[in-house]
Amino acid sequence: MNRRNFLKGVSGGLVLGGASLALPRMPLAMPVSMGPSALPAGTLDASFLDALPGKKPLIKRTFRPPNYETPVAYFNDLYTPNDAFFVRYHIVNIPEVAAESWKLRIGGEALQKPMELSLDDLKRDFERVELPALCMCAGNRRGLFQPHVPGIEWGNGAMGNARWVGVRLRDVLNKAGVRKEALEVVFDGADSGIAAYKTPDFVKSLPMWKALDENTLIAFEMNGAPLPHWNGFPARLVVPGWAATYWVKQLMSIDVIAKPFEGFWMKPAYRIPIGKFPNVDRFITQETAVNTPITDTVVNSLITNIEEGQRFRPGQPVEVKGVAWDGGYGIRTVEVSVDEGQSWRPATLGQDVGRFSWRQWSYRFKPARRGKVTVMAKASNRIGQTQTAELILNPAGYHHNLIQKAAIQVG
Amino acid sequence: MKCLLLLVLLPVTAVAADEGQFRLKEGAGRNLVESNCAVCHSLDYIQMNSPFLDKKGWEATLSKMVNAMGAPIPKDDVPLIVEYLNQQYGK
């Protein structure tokens, strides 16, 4: 272990623990943990705080393409600031897109009237819609899978909650006229791979029913401001309840097609085994006998204000805070256990700002004894789904929704 | 508290620059890995994915890079790259 990593270790365990209660609204005034200790050792070693242009220092997982994770302390707020929002790219060429010259091309063989829309056209010709929604990478917590699986080894911070403003994709498609043979809608962003090597371009598709859902948006604002470059300026797709892999950034074209889209990032990438997860939403035109594209997010929670091993004085009340979310049914309860799961008590839920947003929660208790106490959190949604007690293994490390645990030290 | 903060933050800012500062471990084959892999991605991808892949795991990664992602790695270099990755970043 070199000096830098030793110091990072100190910062994760002791310093943040002591400071987090005193400075709850200044998450980065203090050193930041590089993630749970269960992440691969090499991940923790290669990670540090680094600021992309226009961004606050975030946890750098990889430089190029840029993959930067939001420190969990930011998740103590309902909305994640734009300049602290996580960054995830698959391929290396990420151009700056100028809003004035940007044109969104709408086409495809199953569309009646192909068209091009400027940012002004979008804002002027369609109803403005605002929607709070959680944007979470399919691979959030991949680094916590045991055994580890290759990929971006995310901890808990490949997600963020924001108020998105844009127009309904449905309104745009209806204006262009969808033919009855339409099967999928294909989305391409401005990013590209290295052409000489034929790196597969990052292109995604949605089933017609999800594309036409009233909550699926072409968004141009986030938390009251234009999208940051790294989060999709000038416009991106917002697919509430579904993994962020579909939330195509720097949207350049939308094609309505009459056959299943074939592209690396739809197949074989971003797949889960059939029948292992309790997902409701299906993407039937993309299913095979053994796997399916990832769709809706499974019910989940996170403890946001406690560091592993944080110390509390005996008799001192402990306030546990966190967030809980699902694929858009809405959170019904969050329960907390402080006796290794023998008994569970309901947490207090925060304001409900919409079923696609995460829900804040809190729970206060006085530890009955000294020593190590494990705080556990478990969310359930309105269709009766709950977090799993045993990790559901899958090759790409998706849908990590284990019951959450944070060990504290009393005395 | 303040002293401790400074102490902890300084080394972080010192390294927060660019990918050129990241160095792979010394070992036979490092140059080959640098010249082949860094064309398309920063080399921290390798350390991030360690140490949990065995030789088969690194072979599968190389195969994905060449066959799916189009990495222009000469066929003869592949076993040498796998050997380096397994020696230096294997489980």
Interface residues (C-beta under 8 A of the other chain):
Chain A: R3 R4 L7 K8 V10 S11 V15 G18 A19 M30 P31 P40 A41 G42 T43 D45 A46 S47 F48 L49 D50 A51 P57 K60 R61 T62 F63 R64 P65 V92 P147 H148 P150 G151 I152 E153 G193 I194 A196 Y197 K198 T199 P200 F264 P268
Chain B: M1 L4 L5 L7 V8 L9 P11 V12 V15 A16 A17 D18 E19 F22 V39 C40 H41 S42 D44 Y45 Q47 M48 N49 S50 P51 F52 L53 G57 A60 T61 A68 M69 G70 A71 P72 Y89
